[in-house]
Amino acid sequence: MSRIEERCNGGHGECGSSPLVPSPTGQSTKGKDDEFPWSQLTDRERQAVDLLVTGASNRIIAKRMGLSERTVKNHLQSAYRKLQVHSRSEAILKLVGWAARNPTAPAPSDVDP
């Protein structure tokens, strides 16, 4: 189970406990947001994003990835552009919301480039 799925109520894809995260309605809502651009992210960007949703700081992400904080910041900024978000919180909301609508889809770290 991915970290994103773990953030969604034990991996059941039900994030309805948070008013900020959309909860699935059971209806098909397939659209361009459901085709998440994991393949556009580099391996390092995917690793950083996967740690980001756990709530890890840039310092913690850097330690876990064996990188400098500046390099982590650069990876995250690049990922934000590709995910079309402007901040850490927007990225987390988008990722968790996407995981809730697509509970069987792979997490960023599970996707081959």
C-alpha positions, 0 to 999 in steps of 0.5 A: 500500500502506498503512502498516499493510500495510507493517508486515505483511511487505511487505503480504502480510498475514503478520505471523506473525514477531511472537509478539504479532501473530496470523497468518492461518490460511487459515480464515475468521475473520469476526467483529465485529473484521473489520469495523473501525470506520474510518468512526467515526474523523475524518479527523485521527484516521485520519491520526494513527493511520496515522502511529502504526503507523509508530512515530512519536512524538506530536511527529513526528505533530504536525509531519507534520500541522501540529498541536500535540502536545496536539492529536495527543494528543487525536486519539489518545485519541479514536481509542483510545476508538473502537477500544476500546483503552487505549494506543498499543501496544494500538492498534498491535497491534489495527491490525496484527492486523486488517490481517493478517486483512484484507490487501485492506481499506483503511487508515484514511487510505484511507477516506472518512468 
